[in-house]
């Protein structure tokens, strides 16, 4: 779970449920059949980066590897479309280019998570802080 073998960090269900109460999500663009948080979801094969999200309320917990910058850019760009809200769960890496290029000046809201989340079925907390980014 905490090795570099995977860049996927399964969203804690209770954490998602609280956000879902607030936003009522209908699209998960970074999922598979086992971990999808919404009825409508895109797998790696479908590639959410290439899909149109317009009109959706999106929950995005992207892969946390090098492609995270592509997902942050996509989330920002999709949020500019009519009737589209995007909520991201990502590591709180405020020193990154993508944070300054897309999040800092463009997010409607940034919520820093107090403490560390326990992703998936892990008993241990993540080795990094997390944040929720809301684009609208």
N, CA, C and O atoms as CSV, one atom per row, in Angstrom:
chain,resi,resn,atom,element,x,y,z
A,1,UNK,N,N,0.808,-1.201,0.000
A,1,UNK,CA,C,0.000,0.000,0.000
A,1,UNK,C,C,0.846,1.257,0.000
A,1,UNK,O,O,0.539,2.200,-0.729
A,2,UNK,N,N,1.896,1.296,0.794
A,2,UNK,CA,C,2.711,2.501,0.889
A,2,UNK,C,C,3.988,2.414,0.073
A,2,UNK,O,O,4.898,3.220,0.263
A,3,UNK,N,N,4.069,1.460,-0.822
A,3,UNK,CA,C,5.252,1.351,-1.665
A,3,UNK,C,C,5.022,2.098,-2.961
A,3,UNK,O,O,3.905,2.523,-3.257
A,4,UNK,N,N,6.077,2.254,-3.725
A,4,UNK,CA,C,5.962,2.936,-5.010
A,4,UNK,C,C,5.477,1.987,-6.110
A,4,UNK,O,O,5.442,2.368,-7.280
A,5,UNK,N,N,5.107,0.767,-5.749
A,5,UNK,CA,C,4.599,-0.191,-6.733
A,5,UNK,C,C,3.264,0.246,-7.303
A,5,UNK,O,O,2.915,-0.135,-8.420
A,6,UNK,N,N,2.512,1.040,-6.554
A,6,UNK,CA,C,1.209,1.518,-7.009
A,6,UNK,C,C,1.056,2.987,-6.669
A,6,UNK,O,O,1.509,3.450,-5.623
A,7,UNK,N,N,0.405,3.717,-7.577
A,7,UNK,CA,C,0.131,5.119,-7.311
A,7,UNK,C,C,-1.354,5.326,-7.019
A,7,UNK,O,O,-1.849,6.452,-7.049
A,8,UNK,N,N,-2.056,4.232,-6.738
A,8,UNK,CA,C,-3.478,4.287,-6.465
A,8,UNK,C,C,-3.727,4.163,-4.965
A,8,UNK,O,O,-3.198,3.272,-4.301
A,9,UNK,N,N,-4.541,5.073,-4.451
A,9,UNK,CA,C,-4.856,5.124,-3.036
A,9,UNK,C,C,-6.373,5.147,-2.906
A,9,UNK,O,O,-7.003,6.176,-3.150
A,10,UNK,N,N,-6.955,4.028,-2.526
A,10,UNK,CA,C,-8.405,3.900,-2.446
A,10,UNK,C,C,-9.018,4.859,-1.438
A,10,UNK,O,O,-8.586,4.913,-0.286
A,11,UNK,N,N,-10.007,5.602,-1.857
A,11,UNK,CA,C,-10.669,6.587,-1.007
A,11,UNK,C,C,-11.359,5.905,0.182
A,11,UNK,O,O,-12.113,4.950,-0.003
A,12,UNK,N,N,-11.104,6.390,1.389
A,12,UNK,CA,C,-11.826,5.841,2.542
A,12,UNK,C,C,-13.338,6.065,2.369
A,12,UNK,O,O,-13.768,7.185,2.094
A,13,UNK,N,N,-14.132,5.019,2.527
A,13,UNK,CA,C,-15.563,5.106,2.262
A,13,UNK,C,C,-16.265,6.148,3.133
A,13,UNK,O,O,-17.089,6.912,2.630
A,14,UNK,N,N,-15.954,6.192,4.422
A,14,UNK,CA,C,-16.596,7.170,5.311
A,14,UNK,C,C,-16.280,8.599,4.882
A,14,UNK,O,O,-17.135,9.482,4.944
A,15,UNK,N,N,-15.052,8.810,4.452
A,15,UNK,CA,C,-14.634,10.140,3.992
A,15,UNK,C,C,-15.420,10.517,2.738
A,15,UNK,O,O,-15.929,11.633,2.629
A,16,UNK,N,N,-15.516,9.583,1.797
A,16,UNK,CA,C,-16.295,9.827,0.585
A,16,UNK,C,C,-17.758,10.100,0.919
A,16,UNK,O,O,-18.357,11.022,0.365
A,17,UNK,N,N,-18.333,9.315,1.812
A,17,UNK,CA,C,-19.746,9.476,2.150
A,17,UNK,C,C,-20.058,10.876,2.649
A,17,UNK,O,O,-21.101,11.436,2.311
A,18,UNK,N,N,-19.172,11.444,3.446
A,18,UNK,CA,C,-19.389,12.807,3.948
A,18,UNK,C,C,-19.360,13.821,2.806
A,18,UNK,O,O,-20.189,14.731,2.766
A,19,UNK,N,N,-18.425,13.673,1.890
A,19,UNK,CA,C,-18.382,14.581,0.737
A,19,UNK,C,C,-19.595,14.376,-0.167
A,19,UNK,O,O,-20.153,15.335,-0.699
A,20,UNK,N,N,-19.992,13.129,-0.332
A,20,UNK,CA,C,-21.129,12.826,-1.197
A,20,UNK,C,C,-22.425,13.431,-0.654
A,20,UNK,O,O,-23.281,13.855,-1.430
A,21,UNK,N,N,-22.574,13.473,0.661
A,21,UNK,CA,C,-23.744,14.123,1.266
A,21,UNK,C,C,-23.820,15.588,0.851
A,21,UNK,O,O,-24.903,16.128,0.627
A,22,UNK,N,N,-22.670,16.213,0.754
A,22,UNK,CA,C,-22.601,17.631,0.400
A,22,UNK,C,C,-22.767,17.872,-1.101
A,22,UNK,O,O,-23.438,18.821,-1.506
A,23,UNK,N,N,-22.152,17.008,-1.933
A,23,UNK,CA,C,-22.083,17.281,-3.368
A,23,UNK,C,C,-22.984,16.401,-4.233
A,23,UNK,O,O,-23.348,16.805,-5.337
A,24,UNK,N,N,-23.347,15.229,-3.768
A,24,UNK,CA,C,-24.171,14.293,-4.554
A,24,UNK,C,C,-23.488,13.959,-5.890
A,24,UNK,O,O,-23.996,14.306,-6.956
A,25,UNK,N,N,-22.365,13.300,-5.823
A,25,UNK,CA,C,-21.559,12.968,-6.993
A,25,UNK,C,C,-22.271,12.024,-7.950
A,25,UNK,O,O,-23.062,11.181,-7.529
A,26,UNK,N,N,-21.980,12.173,-9.258
A,26,UNK,CA,C,-22.526,11.235,-10.237
A,26,UNK,C,C,-21.484,10.729,-11.232
A,26,UNK,O,O,-21.830,10.023,-12.180
A,27,UNK,N,N,-20.207,11.081,-11.027
A,27,UNK,CA,C,-19.140,10.566,-11.900
A,27,UNK,C,C,-17.859,10.385,-11.111
A,27,UNK,O,O,-17.444,11.270,-10.363
A,28,UNK,N,N,-17.237,9.230,-11.285
A,28,UNK,CA,C,-15.909,8.928,-10.748
A,28,UNK,C,C,-15.020,8.606,-11.950
A,28,UNK,O,O,-15.116,7.509,-12.501
A,29,UNK,N,N,-14.158,9.536,-12.370
A,29,UNK,CA,C,-13.377,9.322,-13.590
A,29,UNK,C,C,-12.105,8.502,-13.412
A,29,UNK,O,O,-11.409,8.239,-14.393
A,30,UNK,N,N,-11.786,8.096,-12.197
A,30,UNK,CA,C,-10.543,7.353,-11.910
A,30,UNK,C,C,-10.871,6.115,-11.096
A,30,UNK,O,O,-10.572,6.060,-9.903
A,31,UNK,N,N,-11.473,5.138,-11.715
A,31,UNK,CA,C,-11.954,4.003,-10.927
A,31,UNK,C,C,-11.782,2.681,-11.651
A,31,UNK,O,O,-11.334,2.621,-12.796
A,32,UNK,N,N,-12.150,1.636,-10.950
A,32,UNK,CA,C,-12.334,0.322,-11.546
A,32,UNK,C,C,-13.587,-0.272,-10.905
A,32,UNK,O,O,-14.177,0.341,-10.016
A,33,UNK,N,N,-13.989,-1.435,-11.340
A,33,UNK,CA,C,-15.242,-2.020,-10.862
A,33,UNK,C,C,-15.238,-2.261,-9.350
A,33,UNK,O,O,-16.301,-2.278,-8.728
A,34,UNK,N,N,-14.065,-2.446,-8.755
A,34,UNK,CA,C,-13.973,-2.724,-7.324
A,34,UNK,C,C,-14.045,-1.480,-6.455
A,34,UNK,O,O,-14.578,-1.529,-5.346
A,35,UNK,N,N,-13.507,-0.349,-6.953
A,35,UNK,CA,C,-13.411,0.816,-6.078
A,35,UNK,C,C,-14.227,2.024,-6.531
A,35,UNK,O,O,-14.091,3.101,-5.951
A,36,UNK,N,N,-15.062,1.874,-7.543
A,36,UNK,CA,C,-15.848,2.998,-8.056
A,36,UNK,C,C,-16.747,3.550,-6.959
A,36,UNK,O,O,-17.394,2.799,-6.228
A,37,UNK,N,N,-16.777,4.868,-6.857
A,37,UNK,CA,C,-17.591,5.541,-5.855
A,37,UNK,C,C,-18.926,6.014,-6.416
A,37,UNK,O,O,-19.815,6.404,-5.658
A,38,UNK,N,N,-19.071,5.983,-7.728
A,38,UNK,CA,C,-20.302,6.433,-8.382
A,38,UNK,C,C,-20.771,5.361,-9.367
A,38,UNK,O,O,-19.986,4.529,-9.821
A,39,UNK,N,N,-22.045,5.397,-9.683
A,39,UNK,CA,C,-22.591,4.445,-10.653
A,39,UNK,C,C,-21.922,4.616,-12.010
A,39,UNK,O,O,-21.633,3.635,-12.694
A,40,UNK,N,N,-21.677,5.871,-12.399
A,40,UNK,CA,C,-20.962,6.143,-13.637
A,40,UNK,C,C,-19.498,6.359,-13.291
A,40,UNK,O,O,-19.168,7.205,-12.460
A,41,UNK,N,N,-18.628,5.598,-13.925
A,41,UNK,CA,C,-17.192,5.719,-13.661
A,41,UNK,C,C,-16.409,5.361,-14.914
A,41,UNK,O,O,-16.900,4.677,-15.812
A,42,UNK,N,N,-15.168,5.850,-14.943
A,42,UNK,CA,C,-14.255,5.546,-16.037
A,42,UNK,C,C,-13.092,4.731,-15.493
A,42,UNK,O,O,-12.542,5.038,-14.435
A,43,UNK,N,N,-12.727,3.694,-16.227
A,43,UNK,CA,C,-11.592,2.854,-15.873
A,43,UNK,C,C,-10.340,3.348,-16.600
A,43,UNK,O,O,-10.405,4.283,-17.398
A,44,UNK,N,N,-9.215,2.718,-16.317
A,44,UNK,CA,C,-7.975,3.047,-17.040
A,44,UNK,C,C,-8.155,2.868,-18.535
A,44,UNK,O,O,-7.645,3.655,-19.333
A,45,UNK,N,N,-8.888,1.822,-18.910
A,45,UNK,CA,C,-9.082,1.529,-20.324
A,45,UNK,C,C,-9.927,2.600,-21.012
A,45,UNK,O,O,-9.672,2.948,-22.165
A,46,UNK,N,N,-10.915,3.114,-20.317
A,46,UNK,CA,C,-11.758,4.174,-20.878
A,46,UNK,C,C,-11.018,5.507,-20.861
A,46,UNK,O,O,-11.237,6.349,-21.732
A,47,UNK,N,N,-10.153,5.704,-19.884
A,47,UNK,CA,C,-9.288,6.871,-19.718
A,47,UNK,C,C,-10.081,8.164,-19.526
A,47,UNK,O,O,-10.402,8.872,-20.481
A,48,UNK,N,N,-10.379,8.441,-18.280
A,48,UNK,CA,C,-11.110,9.639,-17.910
A,48,UNK,C,C,-10.482,10.932,-18.380
A,48,UNK,O,O,-11.174,11.940,-18.520
A,49,UNK,N,N,-9.178,10.922,-18.628
A,49,UNK,CA,C,-8.511,12.128,-19.135
A,49,UNK,C,C,-8.979,12.488,-20.540
A,49,UNK,O,O,-8.849,13.636,-20.964
A,50,UNK,N,N,-9.527,11.504,-21.268
A,50,UNK,CA,C,-9.954,11.735,-22.647
A,50,UNK,C,C,-11.474,11.906,-22.773
A,50,UNK,O,O,-11.990,12.096,-23.875
A,51,UNK,N,N,-12.180,11.838,-21.652
A,51,UNK,CA,C,-13.637,11.896,-21.681
A,51,UNK,C,C,-14.151,13.303,-21.364
A,51,UNK,O,O,-13.432,14.126,-20.797
A,52,UNK,N,N,-15.383,13.558,-21.732
A,52,UNK,CA,C,-16.061,14.811,-21.433
A,52,UNK,C,C,-16.836,14.644,-20.129
A,52,UNK,O,O,-17.577,13.674,-19.975
A,53,UNK,N,N,-16.677,15.572,-19.192
A,53,UNK,CA,C,-17.342,15.493,-17.899
A,53,UNK,C,C,-18.443,16.542,-17.762
A,53,UNK,O,O,-19.027,16.678,-16.686
A,54,UNK,N,N,-18.729,17.264,-18.799
A,54,UNK,CA,C,-19.673,18.377,-18.707
A,54,UNK,C,C,-21.008,17.947,-18.122
A,54,UNK,O,O,-21.554,16.904,-18.483
A,55,UNK,N,N,-21.525,18.767,-17.214
A,55,UNK,CA,C,-22.818,18.521,-16.600
A,55,UNK,C,C,-22.780,17.568,-15.427
A,55,UNK,O,O,-23.823,17.233,-14.866
A,56,UNK,N,N,-21.595,17.129,-15.047
A,56,UNK,CA,C,-21.463,16.158,-13.959
A,56,UNK,C,C,-20.987,16.815,-12.671
A,56,UNK,O,O,-20.398,17.897,-12.674
A,57,UNK,N,N,-21.261,16.126,-11.578
A,57,UNK,CA,C,-20.655,16.460,-10.292
A,57,UNK,C,C,-19.671,15.333,-10.027
A,57,UNK,O,O,-20.063,14.200,-9.745
A,58,UNK,N,N,-18.404,15.657,-10.122
A,58,UNK,CA,C,-17.325,14.673,-10.217
A,58,UNK,C,C,-16.563,14.530,-8.906
A,58,UNK,O,O,-16.202,15.523,-8.273
A,59,UNK,N,N,-16.325,13.289,-8.509
A,59,UNK,CA,C,-15.387,12.992,-7.435
A,59,UNK,C,C,-14.162,12.369,-8.072
A,59,UNK,O,O,-14.263,11.333,-8.729
A,60,UNK,N,N,-13.008,12.986,-7.886
A,60,UNK,CA,C,-11.775,12.513,-8.520
A,60,UNK,C,C,-10.687,12.285,-7.481
A,60,UNK,O,O,-10.189,13.229,-6.869
A,61,UNK,N,N,-10.329,11.036,-7.292
A,61,UNK,CA,C,-9.163,10.647,-6.497
A,61,UNK,C,C,-8.207,10.007,-7.494
A,61,UNK,O,O,-8.232,8.792,-7.691
A,62,UNK,N,N,-7.354,10.833,-8.131
A,62,UNK,CA,C,-6.525,10.337,-9.233
A,62,UNK,C,C,-5.340,9.519,-8.754
A,62,UNK,O,O,-5.031,9.502,-7.563
A,63,UNK,N,N,-4.672,8.838,-9.683
A,63,UNK,CA,C,-3.396,8.205,-9.334
A,63,UNK,C,C,-2.437,9.282,-8.825
A,63,UNK,O,O,-2.402,10.386,-9.367
A,64,UNK,N,N,-1.666,8.966,-7.792
A,64,UNK,CA,C,-0.811,9.966,-7.150
A,64,UNK,C,C,0.611,10.012,-7.703
A,64,UNK,O,O,1.475,10.664,-7.117
A,65,UNK,N,N,0.866,9.341,-8.804
A,65,UNK,CA,C,2.194,9.368,-9.414
A,65,UNK,C,C,2.390,10.586,-10.283
A,65,UNK,O,O,1.737,11.611,-10.085
A,66,UNK,N,N,3.285,10.479,-11.242
A,66,UNK,CA,C,3.634,11.609,-12.112
A,66,UNK,C,C,2.453,12.153,-12.914
A,66,UNK,O,O,2.457,13.322,-13.301
A,67,UNK,N,N,1.442,11.319,-13.168
A,67,UNK,CA,C,0.289,11.774,-13.958
A,67,UNK,C,C,-0.678,12.640,-13.159
A,67,UNK,O,O,-1.645,13.151,-13.723
A,68,UNK,N,N,-0.444,12.815,-11.872
A,68,UNK,CA,C,-1.368,13.624,-11.078
A,68,UNK,C,C,-1.509,15.033,-11.659
A,68,UNK,O,O,-2.590,15.619,-11.603
A,69,UNK,N,N,-0.437,15.571,-12.208
A,69,UNK,CA,C,-0.513,16.919,-12.796
A,69,UNK,C,C,-1.496,16.959,-13.957
A,69,UNK,O,O,-2.189,17.958,-14.149
A,70,UNK,N,N,-1.564,15.877,-14.733
A,70,UNK,CA,C,-2.518,15.806,-15.846
A,70,UNK,C,C,-3.951,15.773,-15.328
A,70,UNK,O,O,-4.843,16.378,-15.923
A,71,UNK,N,N,-4.171,15.075,-14.231
A,71,UNK,CA,C,-5.506,14.996,-13.641
A,71,UNK,C,C,-5.923,16.329,-13.036
A,71,UNK,O,O,-7.079,16.730,-13.160
A,72,UNK,N,N,-5.002,17.011,-12.387
A,72,UNK,CA,C,-5.326,18.326,-11.817
A,72,UNK,C,C,-5.710,19.289,-12.936
A,72,UNK,O,O,-6.702,20.010,-12.825
A,73,UNK,N,N,-4.935,19.303,-14.001
A,73,UNK,CA,C,-5.254,20.172,-15.147
A,73,UNK,C,C,-6.621,19.804,-15.736
A,73,UNK,O,O,-7.429,20.689,-16.020
A,74,UNK,N,N,-6.883,18.512,-15.919
A,74,UNK,CA,C,-8.160,18.057,-16.460
A,74,UNK,C,C,-9.322,18.480,-15.556
A,74,UNK,O,O,-10.348,18.957,-16.042
A,75,UNK,N,N,-9.161,18.307,-14.261
A,75,UNK,CA,C,-10.222,18.689,-13.325
A,75,UNK,C,C,-10.512,20.184,-13.416
A,75,UNK,O,O,-11.672,20.595,-13.442
A,76,UNK,N,N,-9.478,20.978,-13.464
A,76,UNK,CA,C,-9.672,22.424,-13.602
A,76,UNK,C,C,-10.379,22.751,-14.919
A,76,UNK,O,O,-11.365,23.488,-14.924
A,77,UNK,N,N,-9.889,22.213,-16.021
A,77,UNK,CA,C,-10.464,22.528,-17.337
A,77,UNK,C,C,-11.909,22.064,-17.450
A,77,UNK,O,O,-12.741,22.781,-18.006
A,78,UNK,N,N,-12.223,20.882,-16.934
A,78,UNK,CA,C,-13.600,20.393,-16.996
A,78,UNK,C,C,-14.531,21.253,-16.153
A,78,UNK,O,O,-15.697,21.436,-16.501
A,79,UNK,N,N,-14.018,21.781,-15.044
A,79,UNK,CA,C,-14.859,22.604,-14.165
A,79,UNK,C,C,-15.281,23.915,-14.815
A,79,UNK,O,O,-16.216,24.567,-14.350
A,80,UNK,N,N,-14.605,24.298,-15.873
A,80,UNK,CA,C,-14.958,25.522,-16.591
A,80,UNK,C,C,-16.187,25.337,-17.476
A,80,UNK,O,O,-16.771,26.312,-17.950
A,81,UNK,N,N,-16.573,24.088,-17.696
A,81,UNK,CA,C,-17.739,23.789,-18.536
A,81,UNK,C,C,-19.029,24.032,-17.740
A,81,UNK,O,O,-19.038,23.905,-16.515
A,82,UNK,N,N,-20.104,24.378,-18.433
A,82,UNK,CA,C,-21.374,24.645,-17.742
A,82,UNK,C,C,-21.845,23.470,-16.885
A,82,UNK,O,O,-21.725,22.307,-17.267
A,83,UNK,N,N,-22.384,23.815,-15.712
A,83,UNK,CA,C,-23.000,22.830,-14.810
A,83,UNK,C,C,-22.060,21.702,-14.413
A,83,UNK,O,O,-22.490,20.559,-14.262
A,84,UNK,N,N,-20.785,22.013,-14.243
A,84,UNK,CA,C,-19.803,20.991,-13.888
A,84,UNK,C,C,-19.071,21.404,-12.615
A,84,UNK,O,O,-18.514,22.497,-12.524
A,85,UNK,N,N,-19.089,20.507,-11.644
A,85,UNK,CA,C,-18.349,20.700,-10.395
A,85,UNK,C,C,-17.404,19.525,-10.252
A,85,UNK,O,O,-17.783,18.379,-10.494
A,86,UNK,N,N,-16.172,19.811,-9.860
A,86,UNK,CA,C,-15.183,18.750,-9.678
A,86,UNK,C,C,-14.580,18.875,-8.284
A,86,UNK,O,O,-14.117,19.943,-7.883
A,87,UNK,N,N,-14.594,17.769,-7.558
A,87,UNK,CA,C,-14.009,17.704,-6.224
A,87,UNK,C,C,-12.894,16.667,-6.274
A,87,UNK,O,O,-13.118,15.514,-6.644
A,88,UNK,N,N,-11.701,17.088,-5.900
A,88,UNK,CA,C,-10.530,16.204,-5.937
A,88,UNK,C,C,-10.048,15.878,-4.533
A,88,UNK,O,O,-10.084,16.731,-3.645
A,89,UNK,N,N,-9.599,14.654,-4.333
A,89,UNK,CA,C,-8.873,14.255,-3.140
A,89,UNK,C,C,-7.457,13.947,-3.596
A,89,UNK,O,O,-7.223,12.996,-4.342
A,90,UNK,N,N,-6.512,14.765,-3.137
A,90,UNK,CA,C,-5.123,14.607,-3.563
A,90,UNK,C,C,-4.176,14.883,-2.399
A,90,UNK,O,O,-4.593,15.446,-1.387
A,91,UNK,N,N,-2.909,14.494,-2.531
A,91,UNK,CA,C,-1.927,14.854,-1.512
A,91,UNK,C,C,-1.796,16.375,-1.436
A,91,UNK,O,O,-1.899,17.065,-2.451
A,92,UNK,N,N,-1.573,16.882,-0.249
A,92,UNK,CA,C,-1.405,18.324,-0.048
A,92,UNK,C,C,0.045,18.697,-0.352
A,92,UNK,O,O,0.879,18.828,0.544
A,93,UNK,N,N,0.306,18.860,-1.617
A,93,UNK,CA,C,1.664,19.192,-2.077
A,93,UNK,C,C,1.646,20.611,-2.630
A,93,UNK,O,O,1.566,20.828,-3.839
A,94,UNK,N,N,1.723,21.555,-1.726
A,94,UNK,CA,C,1.585,22.968,-2.099
A,94,UNK,C,C,2.834,23.536,-2.765
A,94,UNK,O,O,2.832,24.685,-3.206
A,95,UNK,N,N,3.880,22.756,-2.840
A,95,UNK,CA,C,5.113,23.212,-3.484
A,95,UNK,C,C,5.192,22.822,-4.962
A,95,UNK,O,O,6.186,23.120,-5.624
A,96,UNK,N,N,4.171,22.171,-5.476
A,96,UNK,CA,C,4.221,21.673,-6.854
A,96,UNK,C,C,3.767,22.723,-7.857
A,96,UNK,O,O,3.027,23.648,-7.523
A,97,UNK,N,N,4.220,22.560,-9.078
A,97,UNK,CA,C,3.814,23.450,-10.164
A,97,UNK,C,C,2.311,23.363,-10.388
A,97,UNK,O,O,1.653,24.389,-10.563
A,98,UNK,N,N,1.756,22.145,-10.386
A,98,UNK,CA,C,0.319,22.011,-10.637
A,98,UNK,C,C,-0.512,22.702,-9.557
A,98,UNK,O,O,-1.590,23.219,-9.850
A,99,UNK,N,N,-0.030,22.719,-8.321
A,99,UNK,CA,C,-0.767,23.425,-7.273
A,99,UNK,C,C,-0.853,24.913,-7.599
A,99,UNK,O,O,-1.922,25.517,-7.504
A,100,UNK,N,N,0.264,25.490,-7.978
A,100,UNK,CA,C,0.291,26.927,-8.266
A,100,UNK,C,C,-0.357,27.271,-9.599
A,100,UNK,O,O,-0.980,28.325,-9.723
A,101,UNK,N,N,-0.223,26.406,-10.597
A,101,UNK,CA,C,-0.793,26.687,-11.922
A,101,UNK,C,C,-2.306,26.512,-11.976
A,101,UNK,O,O,-2.986,27.256,-12.684
A,102,UNK,N,N,-2.836,25.553,-11.250
A,102,UNK,CA,C,-4.261,25.229,-11.391
A,102,UNK,C,C,-5.083,25.379,-10.118
A,102,UNK,O,O,-6.250,25.763,-10.192
A,103,UNK,N,N,-4.523,25.094,-8.975
A,103,UNK,CA,C,-5.312,25.052,-7.748
A,103,UNK,C,C,-5.328,26.382,-7.008
A,103,UNK,O,O,-6.404,26.901,-6.710
A,104,UNK,N,N,-4.175,26.939,-6.707
A,104,UNK,CA,C,-4.068,28.088,-5.811
A,104,UNK,C,C,-4.957,29.258,-6.220
A,104,UNK,O,O,-5.650,29.828,-5.378
A,105,UNK,N,N,-4.947,29.617,-7.474
A,105,UNK,CA,C,-5.726,30.778,-7.924
A,105,UNK,C,C,-7.084,30.420,-8.521
A,105,UNK,O,O,-7.906,31.311,-8.733
A,106,UNK,N,N,-7.342,29.150,-8.796
A,106,UNK,CA,C,-8.546,28.767,-9.531
A,106,UNK,C,C,-9.559,27.956,-8.753
A,106,UNK,O,O,-10.728,27.908,-9.135
A,107,UNK,N,N,-9.148,27.325,-7.684
A,107,UNK,CA,C,-10.089,26.501,-6.928
A,107,UNK,C,C,-11.102,27.386,-6.212
A,107,UNK,O,O,-10.768,28.458,-5.709
A,108,UNK,N,N,-12.332,26.920,-6.177
A,108,UNK,CA,C,-13.357,27.622,-5.406
A,108,UNK,C,C,-13.031,27.510,-3.927
A,108,UNK,O,O,-13.245,28.445,-3.156
A,109,UNK,N,N,-12.506,26.341,-3.540
A,109,UNK,CA,C,-12.187,26.091,-2.139
A,109,UNK,C,C,-11.113,25.014,-2.046
A,109,UNK,O,O,-11.065,24.093,-2.862
A,110,UNK,N,N,-10.256,25.145,-1.043
A,110,UNK,CA,C,-9.246,24.130,-0.718
A,110,UNK,C,C,-9.461,23.772,0.747
A,110,UNK,O,O,-9.463,24.646,1.614
A,111,UNK,N,N,-9.639,22.493,1.013
A,111,UNK,CA,C,-9.805,22.014,2.385
A,111,UNK,C,C,-8.637,21.118,2.743
A,111,UNK,O,O,-8.489,20.037,2.173
A,112,UNK,N,N,-7.811,21.548,3.674
A,112,UNK,CA,C,-6.710,20.721,4.135
A,112,UNK,C,C,-7.244,19.771,5.200
A,112,UNK,O,O,-7.949,20.190,6.117
A,113,UNK,N,N,-6.909,18.503,5.077
A,113,UNK,CA,C,-7.403,17.472,5.972
A,113,UNK,C,C,-6.537,17.427,7.224
A,113,UNK,O,O,-5.316,17.292,7.148
A,114,UNK,N,N,-7.176,17.539,8.347
A,114,UNK,CA,C,-6.446,17.462,9.619
A,114,UNK,C,C,-6.045,16.005,9.855
A,114,UNK,O,O,-6.879,15.105,9.751
A,115,UNK,N,N,-4.800,15.779,10.166
A,115,UNK,CA,C,-4.305,14.424,10.365
A,115,UNK,C,C,-4.056,13.741,9.031
A,115,UNK,O,O,-4.005,14.399,7.992
A,116,UNK,N,N,-3.905,12.446,9.058
A,116,UNK,CA,C,-3.628,11.657,7.854
A,116,UNK,C,C,-4.739,10.643,7.629
A,116,UNK,O,O,-5.204,9.995,8.567
A,117,UNK,N,N,-5.158,10.513,6.380
A,117,UNK,CA,C,-6.200,9.553,6.028
A,117,UNK,C,C,-5.652,8.131,5.998
A,117,UNK,O,O,-4.462,7.917,5.765
A,118,UNK,N,N,-6.516,7.184,6.231
A,118,UNK,CA,C,-6.199,5.764,6.059
A,118,UNK,C,C,-6.887,5.339,4.778
A,118,UNK,O,O,-8.112,5.232,4.729
A,119,UNK,N,N,-6.105,5.099,3.748
A,119,UNK,CA,C,-6.638,4.768,2.431
A,119,UNK,C,C,-6.950,3.288,2.317
A,119,UNK,O,O,-6.300,2.448,2.940
A,120,UNK,N,N,-7.960,2.981,1.508
A,120,UNK,CA,C,-8.331,1.588,1.269
A,120,UNK,C,C,-8.653,0.884,2.568
A,120,UNK,O,O,-9.365,1.415,3.420
A,121,UNK,N,N,-8.123,-0.314,2.710
A,121,UNK,CA,C,-8.353,-1.101,3.917
A,121,UNK,C,C,-7.168,-1.044,4.870
A,121,UNK,O,O,-7.051,-1.876,5.770
A,122,UNK,N,N,-6.289,-0.063,4.676
A,122,UNK,CA,C,-5.081,0.027,5.477
A,122,UNK,C,C,-5.381,0.358,6.937
A,122,UNK,O,O,-6.310,1.103,7.247
A,123,UNK,N,N,-4.582,-0.207,7.810
A,123,UNK,CA,C,-4.683,0.117,9.233
A,123,UNK,C,C,-3.777,1.290,9.576
A,123,UNK,O,O,-3.910,1.895,10.640
A,124,UNK,N,N,-2.853,1.611,8.669
A,124,UNK,CA,C,-1.914,2.698,8.891
A,124,UNK,C,C,-2.320,3.932,8.093
A,124,UNK,O,O,-2.890,3.834,7.006
A,125,UNK,N,N,-2.018,5.069,8.649
A,125,UNK,CA,C,-2.305,6.327,7.959
A,125,UNK,C,C,-1.306,6.533,6.826
A,125,UNK,O,O,-0.199,5.997,6.847
A,126,UNK,N,N,-1.718,7.314,5.846
A,126,UNK,CA,C,-0.854,7.632,4.708
A,126,UNK,C,C,0.375,8.399,5.179
A,126,UNK,O,O,0.325,9.079,6.204
A,127,UNK,N,N,1.480,8.294,4.438
A,127,UNK,CA,C,2.697,9.013,4.820
A,127,UNK,C,C,2.709,10.462,4.317
A,127,UNK,O,O,3.765,11.094,4.277
A,128,UNK,N,N,1.557,10.981,3.939
A,128,UNK,CA,C,1.472,12.346,3.420
A,128,UNK,C,C,0.152,12.972,3.852
A,128,UNK,O,O,-0.817,12.255,4.102
A,129,UNK,N,N,0.100,14.297,3.945
A,129,UNK,CA,C,-1.165,14.975,4.232
A,129,UNK,C,C,-2.017,15.026,2.953
A,129,UNK,O,O,-1.503,14.897,1.842
A,130,UNK,N,N,-3.309,15.215,3.139
A,130,UNK,CA,C,-4.233,15.265,1.995
A,130,UNK,C,C,-5.027,16.564,1.998
A,130,UNK,O,O,-5.122,17.263,3.008
A,131,UNK,N,N,-5.593,16.863,0.830
A,131,UNK,CA,C,-6.470,18.013,0.726
A,131,UNK,C,C,-7.591,17.704,-0.245
A,131,UNK,O,O,-7.465,16.848,-1.121
A,132,UNK,N,N,-8.686,18.420,-0.071
A,132,UNK,CA,C,-9.806,18.357,-0.990
A,132,UNK,C,C,-9.818,19.673,-1.741
A,132,UNK,O,O,-9.800,20.748,-1.142
A,133,UNK,N,N,-9.850,19.573,-3.059
A,133,UNK,CA,C,-9.872,20.753,-3.928
A,133,UNK,C,C,-11.211,20.779,-4.640
A,133,UNK,O,O,-11.630,19.784,-5.231
A,134,UNK,N,N,-11.878,21.917,-4.580
A,134,UNK,CA,C,-13.190,22.055,-5.206
A,134,UNK,C,C,-13.086,23.072,-6.330
A,134,UNK,O,O,-12.771,24.242,-6.112
A,135,UNK,N,N,-13.359,22.591,-7.542
A,135,UNK,CA,C,-13.417,23.448,-8.724
A,135,UNK,C,C,-14.882,23.569,-9.125
A,135,UNK,O,O,-15.594,22.568,-9.200
A,136,UNK,N,N,-15.329,24.794,-9.382
A,136,UNK,CA,C,-16.711,24.996,-9.795
A,136,UNK,C,C,-16.786,26.178,-10.717
A,136,UNK,O,O,-17.869,26.527,-11.187
